[in-house]
């Protein structure tokens, strides 16, 4: 008798992802299919979760990396799958910070970004946080890493472009 030996699929549920509208869902799905087409993704807007299932850890990790690259963030239920929290922030006090690659597909995303950033102690203002913005600026007297941590807590992420 021939017995098929196949390893179990690898799954992770990514929670607390910013998915405020159908465009967020579509953006996440596009990012996932472009980065790891063999990984099955179930995006749950209401639950703010994305479940990834693939045949191996590297495939699922590649999908998670694609999600982060597209400006989404969350918490992985699988300790073998990590969401890359590296934003380029140095933990320094700054007065101006330019951030790019944050998912901002609609006015609700822009509001979520603005609210998260303005909640950081020392932040005075944001400029350019609008639908489809590629970059925006944060001003005040604050720690750069606190701003990116606030975005990640809100289910989004980005990269530091410049700081002063």
N, C-alpha and C positions, 0 to 999 in steps of 0.2 A: 504494500500500500504506500502510495506517495503522499507525504504530508508537506504542505506548503508552510515554510517558515518565513513569516513576514513580521517585521517589527511593527509595533503599534504606532499610529500616527502621533505626531507632536502637536499639541494644542496649547494656546495661551489665550486668555481673555484679558484684553486691555481695557481697563476701566477709567472713568473720569476723563474721557476724551471730549473735547469741545465739538459737539455736533448739533448746532442750533437750527439747521435748516436742511432742506433736501440738497442744496448746493454743497454743503459741508459733507454730506453722505456721499454724493457723487465724487467730490474731490478726493475723499479718502479711498473710495473704490478705485478710482483711476490711478492714484499713487501706488496702491497695493498691487494692482494688476500689472502696472509697468515695472515694478521692482521685482516681483516674484509671481509670475503668472501661474505657476503650478500650485500656489498656496490658495486654499479656499478661505474667503473672508466673508464673515457675516457682520454687517454694520447695523447696529441697533441705535437709531437716533434717540428714541425716548429713554432708553437705558444708558445712553452715553457710553456704549461699549463696542468694541470690535473684537470678534473672536477669529483667530487665525488658526488654521489647521493645515499641516503639511506632512510630508513623508519623513522629514528629518529636521534637526535643530538648525543647521545652516540655512535651509530654505525659509523657515519661519522667521529666523533672525533677519534675513534679507528683506522680508516683507515689513517687519517692524522698523528696520532702518529706513525703508522707503516712506513709511508713514511719518517718521520724524523729519526726514528731508523735506516733506511737503508741508511742514509746520504744525503738525498735530503732536500731542503728547498724552501720556497716561501712565497707568501702573500695570505692569505685567503680572499675571497670576502664576506664570511659570518662571522659576528662578534661573532657568537656562536661557531664557529670552530676555534681553535687557534693552530698554529704550535708552538710546544714547543721550545723556543729559548735557553733553559738552556743548556749550554755547559760545565759547570764546571769551566769556566774562572772566576777569582776573581777580575778582573780590576787592576791587579798588574803589575808593571814593572818587566820584566823577561829577561833573556839572552838566555834561552833555553826552548823550549816548545815542548812536544811530544803530538801529536794529533792522535786519532784513529777514526774509524767508519765513515770516509768520503767516499762517493761513488766515486771510481776511477776505472772505468771499462775499460778504454782505454787510449791511448796516448793523445787524445784531452781532456779528463777529467783531466789527470795529468797536462797538460798545463794550463787549466783553474784554477786548484788549485794553481799551482806555480805562475801564473800571479796575482791572487788575493792576495796571501800571500806576494809576493815581493813588492806589491804596498803599504803595510802598512809601515808607517814611522818607521825607526829604524831596520826593518828586513834586515838582510844581506844575508841570504841563507836558502835554504831548502835542506833536505837530505831525500832520500827515497820516494819521490813523483813519483811513477811509477805505471803502470797498476797493479791492484789488491792488492796494498799495504794495509795492515791492519793498520799500523801506519806510521807516518813520523815525522821528526823533523824540527823545525824552530829555527834559531839562529840569534842573533843580540842584540839589546837593545830596547825593545818595550813593549807595553802593551798587555797582553795575550788576553783580551777581544776584542782588535782591530783586531787581527788575525781572531778570530772566527766570528766577525761581517763582515769582508771582505769575508770570505767563504760564509756566509749566503746571503750577497748581490749578490754573484755569483751563487746562487741557490743551494748551498751545505751546509752541516753542519757536525759537528763532536763533539768529546768529548775530553777534556783535560785528558791526561793520567798522565803526570808529567810536572812539571815546576821548573826551577831553576833560 
